[in-house]
Amino acid sequence: MTDATPTESTGAPARRSRRRSSRSAGPPVTESASAEQTVAGAAPRVATVTVEHEPDSTEPDSPGADSKKAGSERSEKSDATAARSGSRSTLLVVAAASAMIALLVAVSLLAWLDHRNSVRDTRRTAEIQAARQMVLNLTTIHPDTAKQDVERILADASGEFKAEFDGRIDPFVGIVTEAKVITNGEIIEAGLEREDGTDADILVAARSMVTNGDDAQPTPRDFRLRVTITESDGRYTTSKVEFVA
């Protein structure tokens, strides 16, 4: 008895039965896992590989790195600015101190010069005044006060000038008293000619009105004298008198 392939009633050929494969539930098994399972009695092993990733220098910096870099640059700029500011402040302080020292030196120098000029002017004034007074004493003599007039001259005389009166005081007083000569002097002008250490030459222009006993009208006589004034211990005396043409 032969097996006949069943057919449908329509007379169409019978369909070939398909073979179905079955698989277990779960994730699909890879070929490597299948290969590992083919080893009899071997337990599956899991290999762990650690790969260290080195940053590529060409890779762009992360936002955090950019922020840190920007902050570092700002800090460096701030430090540089602070350094420049500190340098400028130091220079300003040094310049101000130098200016202050220069000002103090200038003020001290001016004060010293002013003091020196004041002392010089005071001394010259005293020298000129001493010369004026001596010439005024020499040109003002009266018969009734002749002795006192000569003593007044000698009180401010020194050196060579004072020596000229030695032994001549009494004869001089006698002549003035006997001739009844009256002289009244006045100073026209006086000025410093030379100054050397403690000595100073003063030029004095004077006029004396001379009246003799027989003349009722006084006669003017003009004189130009060089008077040498010597300073000693703050005292000014006449050490020399000479006529100047």
C-alpha positions in Angstrom: 0.0 0.0 0.0 1.5 3.2 -1.1 1.4 6.4 1.0 -0.4 9.1 -0.9 0.2 12.8 -0.2 -3.0 14.3 0.9 -4.4 16.9 -1.3 -7.1 19.4 -0.8 -10.3 19.0 -2.5 -9.5 21.8 -4.9 -6.9 19.6 -6.5 -3.9 22.0 -5.7 -0.6 20.4 -4.8 0.0 19.9 -1.1 2.2 22.4 0.7 5.7 21.2 2.0 5.8 21.2 5.8 8.3 23.6 7.2 10.7 22.8 9.9 10.6 25.1 12.7 13.5 25.9 14.9 13.2 26.6 18.5 15.2 29.0 20.7 15.2 29.7 24.3 14.0 32.9 25.8 16.4 35.6 26.6 19.0 37.6 24.7 20.5 36.1 21.7 23.6 34.1 22.1 26.6 35.4 20.2 28.9 33.3 18.3 31.7 33.8 20.7 29.5 32.7 23.6 28.4 29.6 21.6 32.0 28.8 20.9 32.9 29.1 24.6 30.0 26.7 25.4 31.2 24.1 23.0 34.2 23.5 25.3 33.2 20.5 27.5 33.2 21.1 31.2 34.7 24.6 30.9 33.0 27.4 32.8 32.5 30.6 30.9 35.1 33.3 31.7 34.7 37.0 31.5 37.8 39.0 30.6 38.0 42.6 32.0 40.1 45.0 30.0 40.8 48.4 31.4 41.8 51.0 28.7 43.3 54.2 30.0 42.3 57.1 27.8 45.0 59.8 27.5 43.7 63.2 26.5 44.7 64.2 23.1 46.6 67.5 23.1 44.7 68.4 19.9 41.3 67.9 21.6 39.6 71.2 22.5 39.6 72.1 26.1 36.5 71.5 28.1 34.4 74.5 29.3 35.9 74.0 32.8 39.4 74.1 31.5 38.7 77.2 29.4 37.2 78.9 32.6 40.3 77.9 34.6 42.6 79.2 31.9 40.7 82.4 31.5 40.8 82.8 35.3 44.6 82.2 35.4 45.1 84.8 32.6 43.0 87.3 34.5 45.0 86.6 37.7 48.3 87.1 35.8 47.1 90.4 34.3 45.8 91.5 37.7 49.2 90.7 39.2 51.0 92.5 36.4 48.7 95.5 36.8 49.2 95.5 40.6 53.0 95.3 40.1 52.9 98.3 37.7 50.7 100.2 40.0 53.0 99.5 42.9 56.0 100.6 40.8 54.3 103.8 39.9 53.4 104.4 43.6 57.0 103.8 44.6 58.2 106.2 41.9 55.7 108.9 43.0 56.8 108.5 46.7 60.5 108.8 45.7 59.7 111.8 43.5 57.7 113.5 46.2 60.5 112.8 48.8 63.1 114.1 46.4 61.1 117.3 45.8 60.5 117.8 49.5 64.3 117.4 50.2 65.1 119.8 47.4 62.6 122.3 48.7 64.0 122.0 52.2 67.5 122.5 50.9 66.4 125.5 48.8 64.6 127.1 51.8 67.6 126.5 54.1 69.9 128.0 51.5 67.7 131.0 51.0 67.4 131.4 54.7 71.2 131.2 55.1 71.8 133.7 52.3 69.2 136.0 53.7 70.9 135.8 57.1 74.3 136.4 55.6 73.1 139.3 53.6 71.3 140.7 56.6 74.5 140.5 58.7 76.6 142.0 55.9 74.1 144.9 55.4 74.1 145.5 59.2 77.8 145.6 59.3 78.1 147.9 56.3 75.5 150.2 57.7 77.5 150.4 61.0 80.8 151.0 59.1 79.3 153.8 57.1 77.7 155.3 60.1 81.0 155.2 62.1 82.8 157.0 59.2 80.0 159.7 58.9 80.2 160.4 62.7 84.0 160.6 62.7 84.0 163.2 59.8 81.2 165.1 61.4 83.2 165.3 64.7 86.4 166.4 62.8 84.5 169.2 61.0 82.5 170.5 64.0 84.7 172.3 66.6 83.9 175.3 68.8 86.5 177.4 70.8 84.6 177.0 74.1 84.3 173.2 73.8 87.5 172.5 71.9 88.9 170.1 74.5 85.6 168.1 74.7 85.4 168.0 70.9 88.9 166.5 70.6 88.1 164.0 73.3 85.1 162.9 71.4 87.3 162.4 68.3 89.8 160.3 70.3 87.0 158.1 71.8 86.3 156.5 68.5 89.9 156.6 67.2 92.3 153.6 66.9 95.6 152.6 65.3 97.4 155.1 63.1 94.8 157.8 63.4 94.8 157.8 67.2 98.6 157.9 67.2 98.6 161.2 65.2 97.0 163.0 68.2 99.8 162.0 70.6 101.3 165.1 72.0 99.2 167.4 69.8 96.0 167.7 71.8 96.9 170.7 73.9 98.5 172.7 71.0 95.5 172.1 68.8 93.0 173.2 71.6 95.1 176.3 72.2 95.1 177.3 68.5 91.3 176.8 68.2 90.7 178.8 71.4 93.0 181.7 70.5 91.8 182.0 66.9 88.2 181.6 67.9 87.6 179.4 64.9 84.1 177.9 64.7 83.4 175.0 62.3 80.1 173.3 61.7 80.2 170.3 59.5 77.6 168.4 57.5 77.8 165.1 55.6 76.9 165.3 51.9 77.4 161.7 50.9 79.1 158.5 52.2 79.5 155.1 50.7 81.6 151.9 50.9 84.7 151.8 48.8 86.3 148.6 49.9 85.9 145.9 52.5 88.6 143.6 53.6 88.2 141.3 56.6 87.8 143.6 59.6 88.6 146.8 57.7 86.5 148.9 55.4 87.3 152.1 53.5 84.5 154.6 53.4 84.5 157.6 51.1 82.8 160.6 52.7 82.0 163.9 51.1 81.5 166.7 53.7 81.1 170.4 53.9 82.2 172.6 56.8 81.1 176.1 57.5 84.2 177.9 58.9 83.9 181.2 60.8 87.1 183.0 62.0 86.9 185.5 64.9 87.4 188.5 62.5 85.0 187.2 59.8 81.3 187.6 60.4 80.3 185.5 57.4 81.0 181.8 57.5 83.0 180.3 54.6 82.1 176.8 53.2 84.9 174.3 52.7 84.3 171.0 51.0 86.2 167.8 51.9 86.5 164.4 50.4 87.9 162.0 52.9 88.7 158.3 52.9 88.0 156.9 56.3 89.2 153.4 57.3 86.9 151.8 59.8 88.2 148.8 61.8 85.8 146.4 63.6 87.0 144.8 66.9 84.6 142.9 69.2 81.6 144.5 67.6 83.0 148.0 68.0 83.7 150.2 65.0 86.6 152.7 65.3 88.5 155.0 62.9 92.0 153.7 62.3 93.0 156.0 59.4 91.8 159.3 57.7 93.2 160.8 54.6 92.2 163.4 52.1 91.1 162.4 48.6 91.6 164.8 45.7 
